[in-house]
Amino acid sequence: MNRKIDEAEDTPCMKRRTKAGRTYYPLGRINTGKATDLVELLYALDTCGYINNGETGVEELADTFSEIFAVEIKNCYNVYMNMIRRKMNSRTCFLDELREKLNRRMVESDLKGGKFKKR
């Protein structure tokens, strides 16, 4: 989500936002993937009811994801329909990739005695 930054850390490239009397700055362009990947993730979170006990709609989640990841997500439903029509081995390519890479990281961590590579 958004992080609070002291006024001394204010930089011209960050657009300041105020909510409930607190000043926040977007994280900046942190998403290096595709908007389609974010739509896949948000539909998965929505389907499982992981955000606000499933009470938040997909469009509202898309608006929030757009703000958090500084990427415009348009026509979520159309993107979802395209995901349904995928003819590859899986309709959830991004989620499959996340699972595969996280499991690989855990195996590598096991091999190193439980230590993981910090970034």
C-alpha positions as CSV (number, residue, x, y, z in Angstrom):
1,M,0.0,0.0,0.0
2,N,1.0,3.6,0.4
3,R,3.7,4.5,2.8
4,K,3.9,7.6,4.9
5,I,7.0,9.7,4.3
6,D,8.4,12.6,6.4
7,E,8.2,16.0,4.8
8,A,12.0,16.0,4.6
9,E,11.9,13.1,2.2
10,D,9.5,14.8,-0.2
11,T,10.8,14.6,-3.8
12,P,9.4,16.3,-6.9
13,C,8.8,12.9,-8.6
14,M,6.3,11.8,-5.9
15,K,2.8,13.1,-6.0
16,R,1.6,13.8,-2.5
17,R,-1.9,12.6,-1.5
18,T,-3.8,13.3,1.7
19,K,-6.4,11.1,3.2
20,A,-8.0,11.5,6.7
21,G,-5.5,14.2,7.6
22,R,-2.5,12.0,6.8
23,T,-0.1,12.6,3.9
24,Y,0.8,9.6,1.7
25,Y,2.9,9.1,-1.4
26,P,2.3,6.4,-4.0
27,L,5.0,3.9,-4.2
28,G,5.8,4.9,-7.8
29,R,5.8,2.6,-10.8
30,I,6.5,-0.7,-9.0
31,N,4.6,-3.0,-11.3
32,T,7.0,-4.3,-14.0
33,G,4.5,-6.9,-15.3
34,K,1.4,-6.6,-17.3
35,A,-2.0,-5.1,-16.2
36,T,-3.5,-8.4,-17.2
37,D,-1.4,-10.1,-14.5
38,L,-2.8,-7.7,-11.9
39,V,-6.3,-8.5,-13.1
40,E,-5.6,-12.2,-12.7
41,L,-4.4,-11.6,-9.2
42,L,-7.3,-9.4,-8.2
43,Y,-9.9,-11.8,-9.5
44,A,-8.2,-14.6,-7.5
45,L,-8.2,-12.5,-4.4
46,D,-11.9,-11.5,-5.0
47,T,-12.9,-15.2,-5.7
48,C,-11.3,-16.3,-2.4
49,G,-12.9,-13.3,-0.5
50,Y,-9.4,-12.3,0.8
51,I,-10.1,-8.5,0.6
52,N,-12.7,-7.1,2.9
53,N,-14.3,-10.5,3.3
54,G,-15.3,-10.5,-0.3
55,E,-17.4,-7.4,0.1
56,T,-15.3,-5.2,-2.2
57,G,-16.2,-5.5,-5.9
58,V,-13.8,-6.2,-8.7
59,E,-14.0,-2.7,-10.2
60,E,-13.2,-1.1,-6.8
61,L,-10.3,-3.6,-6.3
62,A,-9.0,-2.6,-9.8
63,D,-9.1,1.1,-8.9
64,T,-7.1,0.3,-5.7
65,F,-4.6,-1.9,-7.5
66,S,-4.2,0.8,-10.2
67,E,-3.3,3.3,-7.4
68,I,-1.1,1.0,-5.5
69,F,0.9,-0.3,-8.5
70,A,0.7,3.0,-10.5
71,V,-0.7,1.2,-13.6
72,E,-4.0,1.8,-15.3
73,I,-6.3,-1.2,-15.3
74,K,-9.1,-0.8,-17.8
75,N,-12.1,-3.1,-18.5
76,C,-11.5,-5.7,-15.9
77,Y,-14.4,-7.8,-17.0
78,N,-13.1,-7.9,-20.6
79,V,-9.6,-8.9,-19.4
80,Y,-11.3,-11.6,-17.3
81,M,-13.3,-12.9,-20.3
82,N,-10.0,-13.0,-22.3
83,M,-8.5,-15.1,-19.5
84,I,-11.4,-17.5,-19.7
85,R,-10.8,-17.9,-23.4
86,R,-7.1,-18.7,-23.1
87,K,-6.2,-21.9,-25.0
88,M,-2.9,-22.5,-23.3
89,N,-2.3,-25.2,-20.7
90,S,-3.6,-22.9,-18.0
91,R,-6.0,-20.0,-17.7
92,T,-4.1,-18.7,-14.7
93,C,-0.6,-18.2,-16.2
94,F,0.5,-15.5,-13.7
95,L,-0.8,-17.3,-10.6
96,D,0.9,-20.5,-11.8
97,E,4.2,-18.5,-12.3
98,L,3.9,-17.0,-8.8
99,R,3.3,-20.4,-7.2
100,E,6.2,-22.0,-9.2
101,K,8.7,-19.3,-8.3
102,L,7.7,-19.1,-4.7
103,N,8.1,-22.9,-4.3
104,R,11.5,-22.7,-6.1
105,R,12.6,-20.0,-3.7
106,M,11.5,-22.1,-0.7
107,V,13.4,-25.2,-2.0
108,E,16.5,-23.0,-2.5
109,S,16.1,-21.7,1.0
110,D,15.8,-25.2,2.3
111,L,19.1,-26.1,0.5
112,K,20.8,-23.1,2.2
113,G,19.7,-24.1,5.7
114,G,16.5,-22.0,5.8
115,K,18.2,-18.8,4.7
116,F,16.8,-16.8,1.9
117,K,18.3,-14.2,-0.4
118,K,17.4,-10.7,0.6
119,R,16.9,-8.1,-2.1
